[in-house]
Amino acid sequence: MIRTTSPVVALDRHQLPQALATLVKAFAFDPMATYFFPNAPQRGIGLAHIFQMALRHGLRGGAVDAVHDGGGVAIWLRSERATMSLPRMIRMGLLAAALRVGYAATRRIMRFLQWMEEQRLQSVASRHWYLLNLAVRPELQGQGLGSILLRSGLDRAQLQGVPCFLETTNPRNVPFYEKHGFRVIHEGHPPSGGPQVWSFLKTE
């Protein structure tokens, strides 16, 4: 059993492969992942490209926290750097990803993420921290690592006096985030299709 006192550290670049593997494995059956990539054999490749972009974005525009040598990872973005503009996404590898996952998947992803971006900007106009992804490898889940990562990010936001925002498409995550003081501020389906999305905010 992993001790729940595992320290949270800023992700080191040598831990990037472990962090990427953690994200891919943790989200393999998430409703968002199965919507983006209905073909299971291609899902791992597609998710790897998405999370490579997410990790780059977090390292440049926020904080990437890790526990257990990348077995647990949280990608946080500062709100002023969270907007996924097309030029920014291209710099992070969107075109390369599109070539690998195909036009149909890229179109689904872009429309879904654009809708989530609109919901975030409508929900919280002030400066905030945005939890882009939180993941723990399946074999390490249930050890408290996700709570440790989340608490670390919340403590950082509290010190700065700013709220935290996040979304999930997995209904099993709803009580987890509520337990940590988040409240649901919006839930619904994108008009272009896709799974239900819960948006959360923690203000204190």
N, C-alpha and C positions, 0 to 999 in steps of 0.2 A: 504494500500500500504506500502511495506517495504521501509524504508528510504535508499537511496543509500549511506548514510554515515555509514552503518553498518561496524563495525571494523572487520578486518581480524585478527584472532588469530590462534596460533598453536593448532591443534586438541588435545583436552584433551581425555584421554582414556575413560572417562565416556560418551563422545560424539560419541564413535565408533558405537553403534547401530543406532544412527540417521544418521551418515555419510554413513553407509552401506545401509540403507534404501534409502537415497538420490541417491546413485549411481545406485542401482537396478532400482528404478523408472525412473530415468532420461535416462537410457540406454535401457529400456525395448523394444523399437522399433527401436533401432539403427541398421543399416545394419549389423554391426559386430555381434551384439547380436543375430539377427535372423539367421545369417549364423551359428554361433556356436550352437545355440539351436533352430532348426526349429519348434520343438514341443512347442507351446506357454505355456501349463500348466507346463512344466518342466523348462522353461526359468528363472523364478525367482529364483529357487533353484540353477541352474547352475551359474547365474550371482552373486548370493550371495557368492558362493565359490570363484569365480574369484576375486571379489572385496575384500573379506577378505584377500586373498593373496596380492592384490595390496596395501591395507592399511598397512599390516604388512611390506611390502617392503618399502613403503614410510616412515614409522616411523623409520625404521632401516637405510635406505640408502638415506635419503633426507629430505623432509619437507612435512607435510600434513597441509594445511591451511583450515580454516573453517570460515564461516560467518553464522549468524542467527542460532546459536546453532546446526550446522551441516546440516542446510537446503541447504547450498552450500558448496562444498568441492573441493579442488584441491590437487592432489597427484603429487609432484615433486620429481624427482630422480637426484642425482648428477651423472654425466656420469660415473665416476669411480665405482659407485655402481649400475649402471643401467642394466648391463648384467644379463639376467635371465638364469644362468647356471642351469643344472639339479640338482646338489646338493642343490643349493640355493632354487630352487622351491620346492624340496622335504621337506626342512626344513620349508618352509612356508605353507605346507599343500597340495602339489600337489597330493600325493597318496590318501589322504582322499577325495579330490575333484574328482579324477578319479573314485573312487568307487561310488560316488553319481551320477555323470553325465554320466558315461558309457565310454567304450573304443572308440567308434566312435567319440563322441564329443571331448574327450580328444585328439585324434589324429588330428582332424581338428584344434583345438585350438593351439596345439604345432606347427604344420606346419605353420599356419598363423603367430603366434608370432615369429617363427624363421625367416621367410621371412622379417617381419617388422624389426627385429633386424639387419639383414644383410643390409637392406636399410639405417637404421640409421647410422650404422658404416661406410658405404660407403659415406654417405652424409656429415657427420661432424666428422672429426678426432680429433679436438681439444677438450679440456675440455669444458663442457657445462651443462646446466640444461635441463632435459627432462621432459616435462609435460606429465605424464602418463595418467592422467584422470582429467577432469574438469566437474563438474556436479552441477546442481541446480534442486531442486525438481520441478516437473511440475507446481504445484500450486504457486510457487514462481518465476517462470520464467517471464522475461519481466520487472523486477524491477532493473536491473543493477547489480545484485549480481555476475554474471559470469564475468563481466568486472572488478568489484572490486577485485575478486580473481586473475584474470589474471594479472592485473596491479601490485598487490602486489608481485607476483612471478617475474615479469619482473623487478621491482625495485630492488629486491634482486640480480638478475643476473647482472643488470647494475652496482650495487655497487661493485660486484666482477669482473666485466670486462669480463664476459663470455656470449656467445650466448645462445639462447633457441631454443629447437627443440620440435616438436610435430607431431602427425598424427591424422587424422580423417577419418572415413568412411562415414560420413554424409555430403552430399553436402550443406546442409543448414548452416553448420558451416564454410564453406570456406570464405564467405564475413565477418563473425564475426572476424576471425583471421586476415584477411587482413586489416580490419579496425584498428587493434591494432598493425600494423607494420610488421606482418609476411608475408613472401613471399613463394609461392609454389615452392619447389625445385625438387619435383618428384611426379608423379601420375601414377598409374597403378594398375593392378590386379595381385595378387600372381599367379605364374604358377600352383600351386596346387589347385587353386580355391578360391573363396571368393569375397567379395565386392571390389569396387575400393577404393584405399587408396590415400589420399593426404598427403604428407609430407611437413612440413613448417619449416622455419628457420628465426629467428630474430637475427641479429648480432649487433644491436646498439639501 
